[in-house]
Amino acid sequence: MFNNLKSDINAILEKDPAANSKLEILLTYDSIKALIGYRISHKLHAWGFRLIPRLIMTHIKHVTGIDIHPAATIGKGLFIDHGCGVVIGETAEIGNNVVIYQGVTLGGTGKHVGKRHPTVKDNVMISAGAKILGPVIIGENSKIGAGSVVISNVPPHCTVVGVPGRVVRVFGQKVDELNQQKLPDPILDEFKRLNKRIQTLEELLGVQCCKYTITDELEGSDPIDSAQL
């Protein structure tokens, strides 16, 4: 446990430019407080205790705003930056040297038992507000963009953005010309498609009404009722 704690502190020193000393991190960083509580409760959970680990992590959640289930599996060097609103579910697995920003959820998608939370491999960065849902796998060295919702597996060395999340970079190279400041909006796209379809139908209906009305007038019959078309 102490080796893991040392790795967690060193990870913060390496990745957070605001960190000045190990003592400062130990005394003031919510990430370390949450991980200390988690390491203790996880060990107790492994020994068969259930209530005490949950009580420990409930207290940690109230103090730090970080909600970690004692049964989750977390490797060395995890850095939870700021931390408020972070949720890590029961069957979540996190590798080594992972960075998680505030508002991130590693959650499930239903009430089924068994593996129902994400697996995050080594050296992954998950940006603020991202939601990773279900038993998906996030490959090593990948990055999840802020506010993304990931519901399918992500290959290694990829960058994911959007709702739902889509891969926009592999090994640092663009896979398309998606502007990350203008994320895809499938609902808006569908509205646009339907609106264009309606305009086309209205134009066709208007042409047919005019055609039949002129023809009927020339023949001396009643104008066609557009409702019959």
N, C-alpha and C positions, 0 to 999 in steps of 0.2 A: 504493500500500500504506500509506504513512504517513497519507494522508487518511482511509483506513478505520480505521487504528489510533486516530487522533484522535477519530473518531466513536464508536468503541467505548468509549473512556475517558469521553467526555462523556456517553454513555448510562448508564454506571455511576454517574457523579456525579449524574445526574438521577433515577435510579430506585432507587438503594440509599441509604437514610438512614444506613447505617453507614460509607459512604465519606467520608473527610475531605479528601483531596487527590489530585491527579493522580499525584504521586510515589508515594503510598501504593498507589494502584491499580496502577500500573506494576510495583511491586516485590513486591506481596503477593497480588494477585488471580489465581487460577488461570484465570479466564475470559480475561484478557488474555494470559497465557502461552500458553494453547491457541490463541487467535486469531492471535497472532504466528507461532507455528509453522505454523498452517494457512495464513496468507497467503503465507508463504515456500514451503511445500510445494505449494500450489495453483498458484503461478506456475511452479514447476519442472515440475509435472505438465502444465501447459499447453504448456510448451516441449518436451514429449515424454519427459521423464524419468519413470521409474516406481519404481525401487527406492529412490532417495534420498528422495523425498517420503514413501514409506511408512515408511522408517527414522526420519525426523524425527517423524512423527506417532505412531509406536510409542513413541518416547522421551517425547513429550508425554503420551501416555496413561498411562505409568508414573509420570510426575511429578504429573499433575493429576487423573487418573481420568476425563478427558474423551476420548472416542474419536471423532475426526472423520476421515472419509476425505478424502484430498487432492483428489479429484475433485468433492466436493460444492460447491455454489454458495451462498455466504453473502454477503448484502448488508451495508450499513453499520449500525452501532449495535446489534449483537447483544450482549445481556447474558445470560451463563450464570451464574445465581446459585448459589453453592457448587460445583455442577458435577459432583460425584462420580456416576459411573454414567451420564452423558449419552452417548448414542450417536447419531451422525449419519451415515447411510449414503452410499454412493457417488453415487447419483443424486438425493440430496435437494437441494432448493432452498429457501433461506430468504431472505425479503425484508428490508426495512429496519426497524429499531427493534423487533425481536422480543425477547421475554424468555422464557428457558427455565430452569426450575428443575431441581434435582437428580433423577436417576433417569429422565429423559425419554429415550424411544427414538423416533427417526425411522427406522424399519426397513422391510425388505422382507418379503414373504410367501412367497418361493420362490426357486428357482434360475434362473428365466428371466432372460435378458439384456434390455438396454434399460432404459427408465424403470421402476423398481420401488420407488422410495422417495417419500416425501411431498413436496409443494410447499406451503410455508408462506408466505402473503402478508404484506404489511406490517402492523406494529403488532399482531401476535398475541402472546398470552400463553399459555404451555403450563405448567401447574402440575406439581408434584412427582409423579413416578411415572407420568405419562401415557405411553401407548404409541400412536403413530400409525403404522399399518402399511399398506404398499402404496402405489401411485401416486395417493393421494388428494390433494385440494386443500383446504387450510384457508383460507377467505376472510379478507380483511383485517379487522382490528379484532375478531377473534373471540377467545374465551377457552375453553381446554380445561381442565376440572376435574381435580383431583388424582386419580390412579389410574384415569382413564378409558382405555378402549381404543377408538380411532377407526379404523374400517375402511371408512368411506364419506365422501364429500365433505361439507364443512361450508360453508354459505353465509356471506357476509360478515355481520359484526355479530351473531354468534350466541354463545351460551354452551352448551357441551356437557358433560354429565356421564354417568357410568354405564358399565356393561360389558354389551353394547356401547354405545358413546357415543350419546347422543340429545340433540337440541336442546331446551333448556328455556327459553331466552330468545332473543328476537330484538329488536334495538335496545333492550335493557334491559327489555322487557316479557315477562312469563311467557306461555308457550304452553300450560302445564298447571299443575296444582297439585303437581307432583313435589317432595317434600322432599329437598333435596340431602344431608341427613344420613341418609336412608333410601333409598339408591339401589335401583333395580329389580333383582330377582333372578329371572330367568326360570326357572331350574332349580327353585328353591323353589316358584314359582308352579305349575309343572307337577306337582310332587309333591303339592301341595295339591289340584289338580284331580283327579288320579288317586285320591287318598285319598277325596275326596268321592264320586267315581264308584263306588269299591268299597263304600263305606258304603251307597249307594243300592241297589246290586245285592244286597248282603247283606240289606237290609231287604225287598226284593222277594222274594228267595229264601225268607226266613223266613216271610213271609205266605203264599206258595204252599205251603210244606211244611205249615204248620198247617192250611190250608184242605183240602188233599187228605187229610191224616191223619185229620181229624175226619170227613170224608165217608166215607172207607173204613171207619172203625170203625163208623159207623152202618149201613153196608151189610153189615158182617160180613166184609169182605175184608182182606187184609194191608195194613199201612201202606205208603205210598209211600216208595220209597228216594230220598232227596234227591239221590243221585249221578246219578239218571236225569233230573233236570231240566236 
